[in-house]
């Protein structure tokens, strides 16, 4: 007859083996279950289609790791990748999760974000940005920190004339205290800081300190671009002016305050070494090149060979005032584009984004009609030659 002590030991070993077996089974099966559930949820996101290759779960310091993540836009023309990453690591708290709160620490390794911009028509309804469209309707969450390592951000519009294709490479970014509900954000500033390379060569730095749930977008923005090669703009210059640059660089930096539906700030820009490329495309273009180069030589400082000045930039945010993140992009983009202007006044007052987009849409409509006329003319010429 077995002693009570021996029976208790056998029972303990049996229970321990059962627990270890269940844990081993869970560790093997749970990642597959999570992979299946996450893929199902991604495919169910309205307007998007996505998936992951596999999922891992770390228990001690709880972290969900998604390998080979991708999220595509179904309504893009053509459909394309919106976000992909070699790995997305999501840290969380068991205690917060049990209380029904998603408090996350997210790291994206080598993400690629592609913004396919659709050509907007005059007077078309305006849409809010990514934060309102995608994140706001989701389950309430707070991200104490988002980190992007070695990312690529690309803006494309193949419908525009000429096509737009702008990339930011080697992007490193941190964003602290982000939430999709005002009740979830901590009572401190949301801070976004990042750096990268514009068109894979010009160093870029940007910082935004914001209060994203104010009635009006409220933030401070600082940014700079160094030694941007203006030759990258030759396709645009060639299209609108018939000229090209052989050499030239732009360095610009600015600081802006945004509140009450307005942005206001100061920008410093420096353009160096502008040389027009001579293509010898006839008398008129040759005279354009001579005149433009003479203007450059007259404007440049004879000692430094630079065009350098400060200017103030301000304007209303229009509908973008309802999305602080979209407003920050608009302000940074406006400062960069204004820095490219040859003639510069000390004070520049911009119109609303709606007005600028309608003007751009009208210009694009004229360009498309011009191309259609040229195509019809070439077609008639080809018929007459037959």
PyMOL commands that set and color helices and strands:
alter all, ss='L'
color gray80, all
select helices_A, chain A and resi 4-43+94-98+130-135+230-241+283-299+318-322+324-339+353-385
alter helices_A, ss='H'
color red, helices_A
select strands_A, chain A and resi 48-51+54-58+63-73+80-92+102-109+112-116+141-157+164-179+190-198+202-211+218-229+244-259+262-277+306-316+347-350
alter strands_A, ss='S'
color yellow, strands_A
deselect
rebuild
show_as cartoon
